[in-house]
Structures are given as structure tokens and as C-alpha cells.
Amino acid sequence: MRQEQMVPKLSDHEFKRYIRVDGLETVRDLCSSDRGVLIVAAHFTSVRALRPVLDRLGIRPYLLVRAGPNSVKTGRFITTYDKAPFFGIREAHEILKDGGEVMVLADGRQGSSDVRHQFLGRDCCFKGGIFDLAHSVGAAIVPVIVYTEIDGRVVVDFHPPLQIGDPDQPRESPMAGLVHSYADVLEAAIRARPWSFDPRRLVLFWGSAAADKQGTDV
């Protein structure tokens, strides 16, 4: 049974036994404040378990996703279509501006704001648009790393919010700083537990010359 199917079926006792959540109070405090919260995850973590875990914890962010024009999504989704990429971004902007929560997988290839960063020993290109969006409205940016321990226990690790600086500063400086900080969080997590992450997903960073040239998405 997949993790996303297993989590909702767990009893409270089983949930505490098999799921460990670090940094929960920090993110709960942020979500209960008037400040918007952007939760940033990554494809190469055990991300499928994240949404049902958050649901069990009472944290229900909108998920910003990329989909084709014929895709049908249910629940709290913000869909960015190929032919109208800014529709979802505008909606996410309004939710964060109003103090809501949005979650995004911030390691893809789409976007136009390139930030170069040394990641796991290679020069890679990250996309900084979603970080710039959160910075523009003063939202907290909370990295979350989801991994599976050797014993099978799932760990959801909320990190402290990235420092967003002064919203009045030029966009390049704070956006680049946020991307560098986020990339450092990812690298530290991978180096600490390399067995917990899917190496096939690292193609998003350097799987081919074309992938490295295109970089990663918002």
C-alpha cells in the first residue's frame, strides 16, 4: 500500500508510531497568524505522504500544480495551465496576501527567474519566481522535507522560515538569497540521509545537459 493511501487509515496510536513530525508548533503558529505561509517541498522526497499527513494535522494548504487544460482537479488545488501559466500564480498571490497557506513543489523546471547555485557539487539553475511571489506579500516561506527512515517510519520535517528580508529591497537580492537558503536546506537533508531520497528525481537538477540548462521550476 502506498504511503498516501496508508496514512488516512492509521489510528491515532499508529499515526504517532509510524509518523514523526518535527517543527509542527512553528508551522501551526504561522498558519494561525494573519501572515501568509508558503510551504515548499521537493519532488525527490517522500512527498506523496505529505498531503494526508498535513490533513491529519489540520493543516490544509492550497497546492499549486501544473496541469494540462483538460486536467480535472478536486480539493484545494490551484492549477497553472500550460497556455495560461500566470492564472495560478495570481491566485496563489491573492491567497498568500490574504494570510492563507499555499504549498508548492519548488524544484521543477518551469519559470523565468533563474538563480544559479552550487548544489551537491554542481552548478545548477533554480527558478525563483515562487519565492519572489511570497516575498512580495511578506509571506513566511517554510521548507518541509519528507523522508522515510530505514525502519520505514515517515518523518515530516518543517524547517524554520527562510529569511525574506525587506520587501522594499530590489527583487534580485532577496529572491536569490531565498533560493540559496532553500537549496542549502535540501542539500543538507540529502547529505544527512542519502538513502531516503529518490536519485531519479535529481534529473530535475542535472540529469542531462538540457535539463541543467533549463534548470528547475517554481
JOUR-V957438 format. One line per field, one symbol per residue. psi: psi as a letter, one per 40 degrees, with the letter a starting at -180 (. if undefined). Layout:
# JOUR-V957438
psi=???
This chain:
# JOUR-V957438
psi=hiddddddeiiddddddehhhieddddddddeaehihhhhaideafddedddddddeehgiihhihiieeihiiagihhhidegdedddddddddddeeahiiihffaeiieghhihhhfeihihiheddddddddefihhhihhhihideehhhhhhiiiiheaheeiiddddddddddddddddddddddgdeeihddeedddfdiddddddaii.
